[in-house]
Amino acid sequence: MKLIYRITLRLALVLLPVIALWAYIFYNTMVGEINDESDDSLVEFADIVIRRHLVGEPLPQLNSGSNNSYTIVPLPEGEKVEPYMTFHDEMVYIPEQHETEPARVLTTVYMDDDERMYKLTVAMPTFERNDLLSAIFWYTLVLYVILIITTMLTTTLIVYRSMRPLYYLLGWLDRYIPGKRPERLPASNVVEFDKLNNAAQTTLDRIEEQFELQKQFIGNASHELQTPLAVIGNRIEWIVDNTQLSDEQYAELAKIQHSLSRLVRLNRTLLLLTKIDNGQFPELSDIDIAALVRGELEIYTDLYSHRSITASATIPDSCIVRMNDSLANTLITNLLKNAFVHSAEGAQVTVTLTADSFVVANNGDEPLDETQIFERFYHSGKSGSTGLGLPLVNSICRYYGFEKSYTYKDGQHLFTVRFK
């Protein structure tokens, strides 16, 4: 999840309880204020009714411009009740409307000059609490949405403007390829970003230094190994040609020669992999992949004809790809060789070339591990395999930005390289 979305989500989670608490306080405050106003009106009206009743004046008429209703009930003689005044909410039946309405009710007890006790109940229509609660809920929800949208827009603007040095650094790191030193990072006027840029620059400088040392070591080691390997091979050949050997000795020397040949191929392939990873093939030209595939396919078909392996191909007249000639040959050769070497007798290899992809398919009993098939020294156990053919394909594709993939479908291994 991007930083901006994470910040927005956390702000939304923080605002939710804050807005809910605000709505709760606002609702109770409004109810309290309305009740206070209603209570004041009830007290004022009750005072008028009590005063008129005590002095014998006509009592206020119901429905005479006022929504208030009242009842005066004499209390039983001899019942001693202390004067009191209470307020509460209840549902009151309105005869004119034939329905009940919420009302604020005042109940009080008073005494006349003859010490007779009366109970006065005054009711005033008030608001629907459920309607108020519903209105506050929806208005609060709208307010929350507006705040979230405003927060998202404001946060996005602030974050993107403030975090530009960080985004530049991330892009700079994404563009970095070992062996290709990137441009120096510009200084930032934000202390934290400037420290981060300096740390990243220092780290990449160390990586470049170590990479150069590793490149030199691998190159020197591979070159130095070539001479003694060639000398050992020549001496084995001299021993075979100029000495009398028993069958057992000859067999042992043949095994040594076979192992030495595999070691020579391994050293040569590792050196090629190192050169590819180091970007030592800068020369580019327009390569006709179609002609290259036709030529290599004819060679491998003849080479493996003794195993009755056949090949079918769908190849256009021309397919131009801009890359190094040597690497193009290595790419096509390793894919075709992998298909022929790992096919059983009588199998068929299918090659399909289009303007933007190259697909090689061969029969197989079970799928390979697609997570490791392009890793170095991973192979299916085939005798003489170095496990570096497909890693070479992987390195070339990574070098040119080609997309490579492996799938197993309908009993076939399919290796695909997309040029675009």
KAKA-V963274 format. One line per field, one symbol per residue. phi: phi as a letter, one per 40 degrees, with the letter a starting at -180 (. if undefined). burial: # if it has 9 or more other C-alpha atoms within 8 Angstrom, else .. A space follows every 10 residues. Layout:
# KAKA-V963274
phi = ???
burial = ???
This chain:
# KAKA-V963274
phi = .cdccccccc cccccdcccc cccccccccc cccccccccc cccccccccc cccccgcccd ccgbgbccba bbbccdcgcc bcdaabbaba cbcbdccfac bcacbbbabb bcccgccbbb bbbbdbcccc cccccccccc cccccccccc cccccccccc ccbdcccccc ccccccbdgb cccccccbcc dccccccccc cccccccccc cccccccccc cccccccccc cccccccccc cbbcbccccc cccccccccc cccccccccc ccccccccgc bccbacbccc cccdcccccc cccbccbgcb bbbbbccaac bcaccccccc cccccccdcc ccbccgcbbb bbbbcbabbb bacacacccc cbdcccgcac gccgccgbcc dcdccccccb gcbbabbbaf gbcbbbbbcb
burial = ...#.###.. ##..##..## ..#...#... ....#..##. .##..#..## .###...... .......##. ....#..... ......#... .#.#...... ########## #....##### ######.... .##..##..# ...#...#.. ##..##..#. ....#...#. .#...#.##. .......... ..##..#... #.....##.. ##..#..##. .#..##..#. ..#..#...# .........# ..#...#..# .#.####### #.#######. ......#### ####.##..# #..##..### #...#...## #.###.#### ########## ..#...#### ####..#### ####...... ..###..##. .....##### #########. .###.###.. #########.
